[in-house]
Amino acid sequence: MAESDNTIHVEVAYAREDVQEIIGLDVEKGTTLEQAIEQSGILQHFPEIDLKKNKVGIFGKITKPDTPLREHDRVEIYRPLIADPKASRRKRAEKKSQSRV
């Protein structure tokens, strides 16, 4: 819950294969997604995060870093994909069709 009329409560989340971190914090109204990430301290916990490379979003929707946050938003920092999802699906489909022959 926000402490005053000038603050909102948000969460900043980041996950690797081995660990997930969700940090709750109260920020001033008008705080942007990028500002909340910086204020959360998550960049110090995960030095591999590069906001110039990692995509960011709110509740699973990719969003611009300068987007103002709303009460209870969950800011998410996404890791780069290791493999192209379409290529992976295609490989699985080919493997499945070969096993049926």
One Martini backbone bead per residue (centre of mass of N, CA, C, O) as a GRO file, in nm:
protein
  101
    1MET     BB    1   0.098   0.035   0.020
    2ALA     BB    2   0.077   0.353   0.008
    3GLU     BB    3   0.185   0.628   0.201
    4SER     BB    4   0.070   0.840  -0.012
    5ASP     BB    5  -0.060   1.053  -0.258
    6ASN     BB    6   0.251   1.061  -0.400
    7THR     BB    7   0.241   0.743  -0.398
    8ILE     BB    8   0.346   0.420  -0.526
    9HIS     BB    9   0.314   0.073  -0.579
   10VAL     BB   10   0.581  -0.142  -0.686
   11GLU     BB   11   0.744  -0.379  -0.908
   12VAL     BB   12   1.059  -0.555  -0.955
   13ALA     BB   13   1.157  -0.790  -1.217
   14TYR     BB   14   1.385  -1.082  -1.220
   15ALA     BB   15   1.506  -1.365  -1.427
   16ARG     BB   16   1.665  -1.663  -1.393
   17GLU     BB   17   1.722  -1.990  -1.385
   18ASP     BB   18   1.830  -1.969  -1.062
   19VAL     BB   19   1.676  -1.679  -1.022
   20GLN     BB   20   1.444  -1.464  -0.838
   21GLU     BB   21   1.338  -1.111  -0.844
   22ILE     BB   22   1.130  -0.917  -0.610
   23ILE     BB   23   1.074  -0.563  -0.585
   24GLY     BB   24   0.940  -0.356  -0.352
   25LEU     BB   25   0.808  -0.013  -0.408
   26ASP     BB   26   0.805   0.330  -0.338
   27VAL     BB   27   0.683   0.585  -0.556
   28GLU     BB   28   0.644   0.843  -0.737
   29LYS     BB   29   0.446   0.998  -0.912
   30GLY     BB   30   0.572   0.962  -1.250
   31THR     BB   31   0.734   0.727  -1.255
   32THR     BB   32   0.939   0.543  -1.434
   33LEU     BB   33   1.046   0.247  -1.528
   34GLU     BB   34   1.351   0.316  -1.517
   35GLN     BB   35   1.352   0.451  -1.237
   36ALA     BB   36   1.258   0.202  -1.078
   37ILE     BB   37   1.495   0.025  -1.143
   38GLU     BB   38   1.709   0.208  -1.015
   39GLN     BB   39   1.573   0.228  -0.724
   40SER     BB   40   1.575  -0.088  -0.654
   41GLY     BB   41   1.885  -0.219  -0.711
   42ILE     BB   42   1.899  -0.453  -0.931
   43LEU     BB   43   2.163  -0.373  -1.089
   44GLN     BB   44   2.353  -0.470  -0.853
   45HIS     BB   45   2.257  -0.777  -0.843
   46PHE     BB   46   2.254  -0.762  -1.185
   47PRO     BB   47   2.510  -0.691  -1.401
   48GLU     BB   48   2.384  -0.813  -1.678
   49ILE     BB   49   2.214  -0.575  -1.692
   50ASP     BB   50   2.103  -0.398  -1.998
   51LEU     BB   51   1.900  -0.135  -2.087
   52LYS     BB   52   1.996  -0.135  -2.396
   53LYS     BB   53   1.914  -0.458  -2.436
   54ASN     BB   54   1.698  -0.503  -2.244
   55LYS     BB   55   1.385  -0.572  -2.209
   56VAL     BB   56   1.076  -0.408  -2.112
   57GLY     BB   57   0.791  -0.426  -1.872
   58ILE     BB   58   0.431  -0.478  -1.811
   59PHE     BB   59   0.284  -0.757  -1.755
   60GLY     BB   60   0.419  -0.880  -2.045
   61LYS     BB   61   0.452  -0.589  -2.177
   62ILE     BB   62   0.614  -0.420  -2.387
   63THR     BB   63   0.797  -0.123  -2.283
   64LYS     BB   64   0.884   0.184  -2.235
   65PRO     BB   65   1.106   0.339  -2.016
   66ASP     BB   66   0.915   0.623  -2.014
   67THR     BB   67   0.690   0.494  -1.861
   68PRO     BB   68   0.445   0.551  -1.656
   69LEU     BB   69   0.338   0.456  -1.351
   70ARG     BB   70   0.121   0.243  -1.165
   71GLU     BB   71  -0.050   0.109  -0.943
   72HIS     BB   72   0.083  -0.220  -0.914
   73ASP     BB   73   0.307  -0.246  -1.094
   74ARG     BB   74   0.506  -0.477  -1.299
   75VAL     BB   75   0.832  -0.476  -1.351
   76GLU     BB   76   1.009  -0.609  -1.638
   77ILE     BB   77   1.304  -0.800  -1.706
   78TYR     BB   78   1.441  -0.919  -2.002
   79ARG     BB   79   1.581  -1.175  -2.147
   80PRO     BB   80   1.748  -1.300  -2.382
   81LEU     BB   81   1.720  -1.504  -2.634
   82ILE     BB   82   1.864  -1.806  -2.725
   83ALA     BB   83   1.621  -1.885  -2.914
   84ASP     BB   84   1.426  -1.921  -3.179
   85PRO     BB   85   1.101  -2.007  -3.158
   86LYS     BB   86   1.045  -2.089  -3.455
   87ALA     BB   87   1.287  -2.277  -3.492
   88SER     BB   88   1.220  -2.470  -3.261
   89ARG     BB   89   0.944  -2.562  -3.366
   90ARG     BB   90   1.042  -2.670  -3.637
   91LYS     BB   91   1.230  -2.889  -3.522
   92ARG     BB   92   1.014  -3.046  -3.367
   93ALA     BB   93   0.835  -3.110  -3.614
   94GLU     BB   94   1.050  -3.263  -3.776
   95LYS     BB   95   1.110  -3.480  -3.564
   96LYS     BB   96   0.821  -3.590  -3.547
   97SER     BB   97   0.788  -3.668  -3.852
   98GLN     BB   98   1.036  -3.867  -3.856
   99SER     BB   99   0.923  -4.068  -3.631
  100ARG     BB  100   0.667  -4.164  -3.813
  101VAL     BB  101   0.831  -4.309  -4.060
   0.00000   0.00000   0.00000
